[in-house]
Amino acid sequence: MTAVVVSGAGRVFDGGSGAGTVALTDVDLTVGEGELVSLIGPSGCGKSTLLRLIADLDAPTSGSVAVFGKTAERARKDQDYGIAFQQAGLLPWRSVRANVELPMQLRGAGGLSGRAERAARSAELLALVGLTDFADHRPHQLSGGMQQRVAIARALARSPRLLLMDEPFGALDEMTRERLQDELLRIRAATGAAVVFVTHSIAEAVYLSDRVVVMSPRPGRVVATLDVPLGGPADRVARGIGLREDPAYFERVSAVREVLHSGDAASDRVSS
């Protein structure tokens, strides 16, 4: 099944004086089940706006969005996706475990069986992101990278088939960022979730993605889609740092950079 289908989507924001701001125009995007697709483009091109349309945090002015064959609203209510932002957004008064359990609590699983289920699931997720020993810590006791790992675990709490990630590693130092990129690849290999990933980093987009979608300056539209034939997530994890030194990796980085710098002239779809 296709995870995401965006068809002819546009978004115009009311400027208050009759002259609206066109953020997106005629955007088409398809994300396959289990696929990681990165959105990249200049600041203000509408990457985050597009992600918000998929998440039903905003509505398109024109066109349509479907998630697993449902409307975006229905998918949100069914909790078909998890979402992670640049800021972890953890509740400071709750433990790491309690932050991870929050989506399950909000879903309404109560009683002893509900509490046991939440505890088992949070333990599983904290093991997945390597934070078992920090379950009872508070967010302020964690590094920025560890907080982002908690946020990712929380996004996975309801076993979503889709993760929506808006520059989740953008505020981190380079070494931590690379470690969390590897962590995301491992999570993909373990869960099979599809991912839509917003980033400003060409290297990050290529390292993580099956496809990189390049967007134009505002009004945002898709100017190119580049395949990244570097293997699946498990293969990339196994190759480790060797992947970052592979000539094929550098070739794809150069290809994405060339499209970004060519701007609106790059109107043709590119594939490997």
Sequence and secondary structure as in RCSB ss.txt:
>XXXX:A:sequence
MTAVVVSGAGRVFDGGSGAGTVALTDVDLTVGEGELVSLIGPSGCGKSTLLRLIADLDAPTSGSVAVFGKTAERA
RKDQDYGIAFQQAGLLPWRSVRANVELPMQLRGAGGLSGRAERAARSAELLALVGLTDFADHRPHQLSGGMQQRV
AIARALARSPRLLLMDEPFGALDEMTRERLQDELLRIRAATGAAVVFVTHSIAEAVYLSDRVVVMSPRPGRVVAT
LDVPLGGPADRVARGIGLREDPAYFERVSAVREVLHSGDAASDRVSS
>XXXX:A:secstr
 EEEEEEEEEEEE  SSS  EEEEEEEEEEEETT EEEEE STTSSHHHHHHHHTTSS  SEEEEEETTEEHHHH
HHTT EEEE SS    TTS HHHHHHHHHHHHT  HHHHHHHHHHHHHHHHHHTT GGGTT  GGGS HHHHHHH
HHHHHTTT  SEEEEESTTTTS HHHHHHHHHHHHHHHHHH  EEEEE S HHHHHHH SEEEEE SSSB EEEE
EE  S  HHHHHHHTHHHHT HHHHHHHHHHHHHHHHGGG  S    
